[in-house]
Amino acid sequence: MKNLFCILVISFVSLSVSANIEPQAHSQNVLAISGLKLRVTPELSGQLIKVIPFGESITVIEATNISQTIEWMQGEWLKVAYQGLEGYVFDGFISKLPVPNLDFELTQEDLDLTYPLLAWAEYHFDPISNPDTIEGDKYYTLVQHLENGIWLKREDSDYHFKATIILPDTKISEAYNLLRSMLLTKYERNSFVTNSLFISNNLGIIDKIKVDIDSPVEIKQLPDGSVKISVITFLEGCSL
């Protein structure tokens, strides 16, 4: 009985300690092209402390559980630290995903995101197995499984080239801002936004985005919390 009492006391203390442990701080990257505003309070009217440049890393200290919709994005305010400063940012413009900033991860002023998306994925994430290939007379398909559970597929035929990627534990806003940051010029980024169609589900939550440009884009939030991105380029001409 005495031993049982000791075990119960130790278990209770362990649970109490665990309950009081603060969530571990973690890093996120800024995907806002024009920079992300760090504010004194978790609201749009909060006093501005600093604009954090695109591509910078911030440390998330804690969640506020204060939700808001800004532009089309549903998110919440987070308390963060950046270069010795602490304040609040809206999480619709940050991500754990690597920031594309190398030439081969960006478009060539043609609004074609197919190749930049593939290059970004293959550069930042290592394969965990040999790719699966399917080859026919007029098409070629390659599927790769990358680290962090990322799934990448490319389809090549005489008429089109398509890239599809599934990113686990990723919000639709992260995927949208990731693609937008791959666009080289302001004109391309404006065209991308202007031609974006945001589609809501039965709950009024945006879970699909279609971008009607020369190389169409579709972004879809999946039920398991992952996001699927598809980009297709139609090849001109034919061999007759």
N, C-alpha and C positions, 0 to 999 in steps of 0.2 A: 504493500500500500504506500509506504514511504517513497519507494522508487517511482511509483506511478505519479505521486504528487509532484515529485521533482521534474519528471518528464513534462507534465502539464504546465508547470510554471515556466520551464525553459521554452516550450512551444509558444506560450502566450507572449513571453518577452520577445521572441524572434519575430512573431507576427506584428507586434507593436512597433518594433524597430523598422521592419520592412515597410509598414504603412507610412512611416514618417520620412522615408528616404525620398529626396527630391529627384524628379526625372533627370537623367543625365543630359548635360548640354551636348549639342551636336551642331555640325556645320551645315550651312546651306549656301547656295550660290545665287547671286542676283541675276535675273533674266530680263529685267526691265531695261530696254534699250536706252531710254533717256535717264536712267538712274532710279533708285528706290529711295523714297523719302523716309527718313528716320524722325519720329515725332516724340514729343514729351509725353503725350497721352495717347491711348489706343483709339483714335478717331481721326477722321479727315480734317477736322478743325483744330487738331492738336498742333501746338507750336512746333515749327520745323527746327530740328537740330542740325541735320546735315543730309545732303543727297549722296547716297552711296552709289558709286559708279557701277555700270554694267560689268558683270564678270567677277566682281569682288566676292569674297567669302565672308559670311557673317556667322556668329555663334548664337544659336537659339537658346535662351535661358529658360523660358517657361511659356506655356500657353495661357492666354487670358480667358478663353472660352467666350470671347466677344465676337460674334459672327456678323458678317456684313457682305453685301453684294456690291462690288465696285465694277463699273462697266458691265460686263456680262458674267464676271467671275464671282463665284460664291466661295468665301474663305473666312479666315479669322485673323485677329490681330495677335502678334507674338511679341514678347519682350526679347530683345536681342542685344548683343554687344558687338561693337565694331570700332577698332582702333582706340580702345580705351573709353569709348562713349557707350552709354546704354539708353535705349529708348524702345519705341514700338514701330513695327512695320506690318503691312498687310501681306499675308502669305500667298496671295495670288500671283505674285511676281518673283517668287523664290523657288528653288528646287535643289534636290540632292544630285540631280543629273549634271554631268560635266558640261561646261560652257564651250560652245564651238567658237574658236577664235583663230584657227589655222586656215590658210588659204584653201586647202582641199575640203574643208568642212563648210565652205561658203559657196553661194551661187556665183555664176559668171554673168550677172546682169541679165539673166534670161528667165527668172522665176521658176527654174527647174530644180526642185528639191530632191529629186530621186538620188542622184549621185552624192550630194552632200550628206544626206541622211545615212546612206550606206557607209560612207567614209567615216562619219562620226562614230557610228556604232562599232565598226571594226577597229578603229584606232583606240578607243577608250575601253573596250571590253574584250577579253581574250576568249577564244573558243574553248569549250570544255569537251568537245568530241569532234570527230571528223564529220564534215557536212554530208547531208543526204542529197543526192542528185537524181533528177528524172529528166531524161532526154528523149525527145521525139524528132520527127522529121522537120518540124517547123517551130519547135519551142524547146526551151531549156529552163529547168527550175532547180534552184539550189536552196536548201534549208540549213541554217546554222543555229546551234544552241550555244549561246554565249554565257559568260559568267553573270551572276546576279539574277539568273532565271530569264534572261533576255532571249527572245526568239526572233530570228531574222530570216526573211525569205525574199529571194529575188526571182523574178520571172522574165525571161527574155525570149522574144519571138521576132518574126519578120516585121511585125506591125507595132509592137509596143515593148517597153521596158518598165517593169513595176517592182517597187520595193515596199515590203510590208514588215513592220516591226511591232512586237508586243513588249511593253515595258511594265514589269510588275510594280505594284504599290506606287502608282503614279497617277496624279490628277490630270484631268483633261486640260486644265489651264497650264500645267507644266509643259505638256506636249505642244500646245498651241504656241506658247512663248518660246519654246525651244526651236521650233521650225521658223518662227518669225526672226529669231536671232541669227539664223543661217542665211538670211537674205542680205545681200551685199550692200544694196543702195536704199536710200529713203524712198525712192519711187517704187521699188519692189515691195518694201514693207507696207507702204500705203495701199498698193494694189491688192496685196494679200488680205489686208483688213477690210477693204471696200468690198471685196468679192467673197467674204466669209458669210456663210449662212449657219446660224446657231439654232439647233433643234432640241426642243425640250421633251422629256418623257411625261408619263401620266401624272407625275408628282410635281411637274413644273420645273424640274432640274435639267439643265442643259447636259446632255450626255452624248451628243453627236455634233460635229462641225464639218461642213463641206465647204471647200474653197474652190470656186469655179474659175480657175485660171488655165492657161494652156496645158500645164501639167497638173491636172486636178489632184486635190488633196482631200482625204477623209480621215477624221480623227474620231474615235469612238471609245467612250468609257465602258469597260466591261464589268459585269456583275461582281467579279472577284476582286475588284479594286485596281486591276491593271488597265492600261490604255493601249489601243491598237491604232497605229498610224499606217496609212496606205498612200503612196504617191505613184502616179503613173505618167509615163511619157510616151506619147504616140509618135512613132517614127514616120517620117515623111517619105513619100515615094514608094515604089515597089519594083520588083525585078520581073518584068514581063518580056 
